[in-house]
Amino acid sequence: MEDLPDKQPRGWHGRGYLPHFDGGEMYQFITFHLADALPLKVIERWKRELEREKDETKILELHRRTEKYLDQGYGQCHLKTAEVAAQVQASLLYFHAVRYKLIGWVVMPNHVHFLLKPINGHSLSEIMQTLKSFTAHEVNKILRRRGQFWQKDYFDRYIRNHEHYLKTLDYIENNSVKAKLCEKRGDWKYSSAHHQ
């Protein structure tokens, strides 16, 4: 028998260092990164520095710091390997129009951003668990390695309005330019900007 609670929107919940909002069929901005891209001790230090801030301010500042840190390319950056990046991109596209509507994405050397809307009763938690588990298994085979591939947690932010939607999509598709990986957003092969 199917485990129905995992398919239901969970609302606010926690899975580690970040709170998550699983609101059903609503647009969500997701960031997840490689296990070695951002050490837990750095995250813990940031949390201590921000402990007096309001929850929303804290979440936004953690995200801002995370993005800046990730764009500097720390860790082994396994996603810069063409076969690995292609596998992650193909995995994102695989359940488009089945479990979610995929709006935009970028596979960076040590992290992934995407904008989606869960559909057909699939929860964000279920989508993320399946995506991260499958890609970790497949990528570890490609790289002939074992062990944790992704950081256990992920960042999600629900989209509040049309302006937020457009800014988020622009951010995702320009991330490779901002990180100086290419000159124009369409030049980065592992992004929705390249596939338009």
MIPA-313224 format. One record per residue: x, y, z of N, C-alpha, C in turn. Coordinates in steps of 0.02 Angstrom, whole numbers, plus 32768, in hexadecimal, padded with zeros to 4 digits. Layout:
<nodes>
XYZXYZXYZ ...
</nodes>
This chain:
<nodes>
802A7FC48000800080008000802C803E8000 8019806F7FD8803F80AD7FD2804080D58012 807980F38022807F811D805E80658163804F 8027816F805C800681AD804A802281EC806B 803781EA80AA8050822880C88089824980A2 80B58223808180EC8241805A80D38266801D 809782558006807C82767FCA805482B47FDC 804482BD8019801C82F7802D80498333803C 80328370802A805983AB803D806383AC8089 80A183B7809E80B183B480E580B283F98106 80AB842E80E080B1847180FD80F8847D8114 810184A3814A814484B08164815D8473818A 819B845F817C81BC8429819F820784318199 822C840D81C28275841181C1829583CF81B1 82CD83D2818E82F28396817D833C839E818C 834F83D181B0839683DD81BD83A0842581D1 83CC844881AD83DB848C81C083AB84C081A3 837F84AC8175835084DB8157830884C48160 82D984F3816A829384E18169827C84D98120 824984B18115822E84A580D281E484B480D2 81CB84CA8099818484D48091816C84AA8056 8145847780658129844B803280DF845C802E 80CD84867FFE808984A07FF9806084837FC2 8073844A7FA8804C842B7F72805E84497F2E 802C84557F058037846D7EC1804384B87EBF 807E84CC7ED4809385127ED180DB85147EB9 80ED854B7E99813185527E7F816485577EB8 819B85337EB081D085307EE2821485397EC1 823F85607EE1828585687ECD82AE853A7EFA 82D5850F7EDB82FB84DC7F00834684E57EF1 836E84DD7F2583B784D97F1E83CE849E7F47 83F784737F288419843F7F4F8460843A7F35 848C84227F6184D384237F4F84F783E47F65 853383DD7F4A855C83A37F59856F83A27FA3 857A83687FBD8588835F800485C68386801B 85F8838C7FEE863683AE8002863883F77FEE 860284127FD2860284567FB885FC848B7FEF 85DD8479802685D284A9805C85D58483809F 860E848880C186168462810085E184758134 85CA844381598598844E818C85B0848081C1 85F1848181D0860B84B08201860284F881EB 8604850581AA85F88549818F85AF855B819A 8582852D818A853A85398193852B854581DD 8547851D8209853C85258251855585698269 858F857E825185A985C08263857985F8824D 856085F282108531862481F784F186258221 84D985EA8234849D85E7825D84A8860A82A0 84E285FF82BD84F2862182FD84F4866D82F3 8512868382BD851786CB82AF84D386EB82A4 84A386C3828B846186DD8279842B86CC82AC 843D86AE82E5840A8694831383DA86C9832D 83EC8707832E83C0873C83488392875A8312 839D874682D583748760829E832F873D829D 82FE875F827F82BC8741827582C487068244 829686D68249829B8699822182A186A881D6 827786D381BB827986E1817382BB87028160 82D48730818983148751817C834C871E817F 834986F381B0837C86BF81B9837E8691817C 8345867B81658341864E812B835E867080ED 834A86AE80E1836386D280A683AE86DE80AA 83C886EF80E4840F86FA80EB843786BA80E5 841D86838100843E864280F68441863080AC 840A863C80898409862E8041843B865A801C 843D869B802C846B86C9800B84B486B38016 84C586A280538509868C80638519864A8041 84E9861D804084F385DD801F850185E67FD5 84D986107FB484E1861C7F6C852686397F5D 853B86697F84857C86897F7A85B486567F83 85AF862D7FB785E185FA7FC585E385C67F8D 85A985AD7F7885A7857A7F4485C385927F02 85B485D17EF085CC85EB7EB0861885F27EAD 863985EE7EE6868285F07EE686A185AC7ED4 867785797ECF868E85387EB786B5850D7EE7 86A1850D7F2786C384E47F5886B1849A7F4F 86DB84707F6986D084287F6586EC840B7F25 86DE83CB7F1A86F983A97EDF86D583BC7E9E 869B83DB7EA4867683F37E68866B83BC7E35 865183837E4B8645834A7E1E8615835C7DE5 85EB838E7DEF85BB83A07DBB85DA83C57D80 861B83D47D84863C83F27D4A865083BE7D17 864C837E7D2A865783477CFB861A83417CCE 862583457C8D85EE83487C5D85BC830E7C65 85D482D17C6C85A882987C73857D829C7CB2 859A82B57CE7857682BD7D27854182F37D21 8554832D7D07852583647CFE84EB834F7CD0 84FB832B7C9B84C883147C6D849882E47C8F 84B282B87CBB848782897CDF845882AE7D0E 847182DF7D32844683057D608411832C7D39 8425834B7D0283F5836F7CD883C083407CBD 83D483077CA383A482D67C88837482BE7CBF 838E82B67CFC836382A17D34833082D67D45 834483157D438315834C7D4F82DD834B7D1B 82F083407CDD82BF83417CA6829283037CA3 82A882CC7CC08286828C7CBA823D828F7CD3 823082AE7D0C81ED82AF7D2781C782F07D19 81E283197CEB81BE83557CD6817B83407CB8 814683617CCC810283537CB680E483137CD2 810A82F07CFD80F082B37D1D80E882C07D68 811F82D47D89811E82E37DD08121832E7DDE 813B83547DAF8141839C7DB7814683BE7D73 813883FE7D74814384287D3A8185844B7D46 81B8843B7D1E81FA84587D2581FD84987CFB 820984D07D1C820985117CFB824F85247CE4 827F85207D1182C385337D0182F4850E7D2E 833285077D16836484E37D3D83AA84F87D27 83DA84EB7D51842184F17D41844784BF7D6C 8473849A7D4C84A0846B7D6F84E4848D7D70 84F884A37DAB853884C57DB4856D84927DCB 85AD84A57DCF85E084737DE285D684527E25 85B784747E5685AE84557E988568845C7EB4 853984757E8B84F4847B7EA384C3847E7E68 848384797E78844E847A7E46841884A97E5F 83FE84D27E3183C384FC7E3E838C84E77E0E 834E84E77E25831784DF7DF682D784FC7E12 82AA850A7DE5826885257DF4823584F27DDB 820984DC7E0781D884AA7DF3819684B57E16 816584917DFE812384907E1E810F84467E23 810B842B7E6080F483E57E6780AD83DD7E4A 80A183A47E2A805F83977E0D804A834F7E1C 800C833F7E0C7FF182FB7E117FF882DD7E56 7FF383077E8A7FF582EF7ECE803982DE7EEA 806E82EF7EC680B282E17EDE80C9831A7F0A 80E683097F4380FE833B7F728145834F7F62 8158838A7F78819D83A17F6E81CE83727F91 81BD835C7FCD81E8832E7FF381F582EE7FCB 81C182D27FAF81C782957F8781F182A17F49 81E582D87F27820B82E97EEB825582EE7EFB 826583127F3082AB831D7F4182CD82DC7F57 82AA82B37F7E82C882747F9582D782487F59 82A982427F2B82B282187EF082EA82327EC4 82E982737EB6831B82927E8A8362828B7EA7 836A829C7EE683AC82997F0483C582517F0A 839A82237F1D83AE81DD7F2483C381C07EE1 839A81C97EAE83A981AD7E6C83E981CB7E50 83EF820D7E51842A822C7E33846A82197E59 846682157E9B84A182027EC284B881BC7EAD 8489818F7EA7849A814A7E9384BA81487E4E 849A81697E1E84B381697DD984F6818C7DD2 84FD81C57DF3853B81EB7DEE857581C67E11 856781A77E49859C81807E6985B581487E3C 8587812A7E15859C80F77DE585C981167DAF 85B6814F7D9585DE81717D61862381817D7B 8626819B7DB8866681B07DD6868D81787DF7 866F813C7DF8868E81027E1986A181137E61 8670812C7E84867B813F7ECB864181277EF4 8648812C7F368614811A7F65860B81537F96 85D6814F7FBC85CC81807FF1859B81B77FDF 859381E3800E856382198008857782477FCF 854882557FA2855582817F6A853982C77F77 84F982C97F8A84D783097F9784D8831A7FE1 84D7835A7FF184C983718035848483578047 84788343808484388325809683FD8354808E 84088393809B83D083C3809983CF83E78055 839D840F804B839684398010837284798023 837984AB7FFB835884EB8007831C84EF7FD9 82E385017FF582A7850D7FCB8286854E7FE0 826A856F7FAF824685AD7FBC820A85AF7F8D 81CF85B67FAA819485B97F7E819085FE7F5E 817585FE7F228170863B7EFA813186617F0D 813B869F7F20810486C77F3C80D886E97F08 80F586FF7ED080CE87237E9D80F387207E5A 80D687417E2880F2873E7DE58138875F7DE2 814087967E04818287B87E0581B7878A7E24 81A687697E5B81D4873A7E7C81E587007E4C 81B486E87E2881BC86B27DF881EF86C77DC2 81E687037DA58213871A7D70825A87267D8A 826087437DC682A2874F7DE382C6870D7DF1 82A186DC7E0982BE869B7E1982D686787DDA 82AD86787DA782C186597D6782FE867C7D4A 82FF86BE7D4D833986E47D35837886D27D5D 837086CD7D9F83A886BB7DCA83C486767DB7 839886467DAE83AD86027D9D83D386027D5A 83B686217D2883D3861E7CE58410864A7CDC 841C86787D0A845886A27D08848E868C7D39 848186577D5F84B186427D9284F5862F7D74 84F5860F7D3A853485FB7D1B855C86387D04 853B866D7CF0855D86AB7CDC857986CD7D1A 855086D27D4F856586F17D8E85A286CE7DAB 85A5868C7DA485DD86657DBE861886637D8D 861286897D558647868F7D238658864D7D01 862586247CF6862F85E57CD2862485EE7C87 860286247C7485F586337C2E85E4867D7C28 85E086967BEB85D286DC7BE0858886EB7BDB 856286BE7BBA851A86C77BB184F6868B7BCE 84BC86977BEB849786627C0C848786277BE0 847B86307BA2846D85F97B7484A985CF7B63 84E585E67B75852285C17B67852C85857B95 850E85887BD0851885527C0184EB85177BEE 850A84E07BDA84E784A67BBE84B584867BEF 84C2848B7C2F849984687C61846884977C83 844084B97C5A840F84E87C7483D484EE7C45 839D85057C61836285117C38836E85487C06 839985787C1483A885AF7BE683C785947BA5 83EE85607BAA840E85417B7083DB851B7B46 83A685047B64837584D97B42833784FD7B2A 833B853F7B27830085667B1082FF856C7AC5 
</nodes>
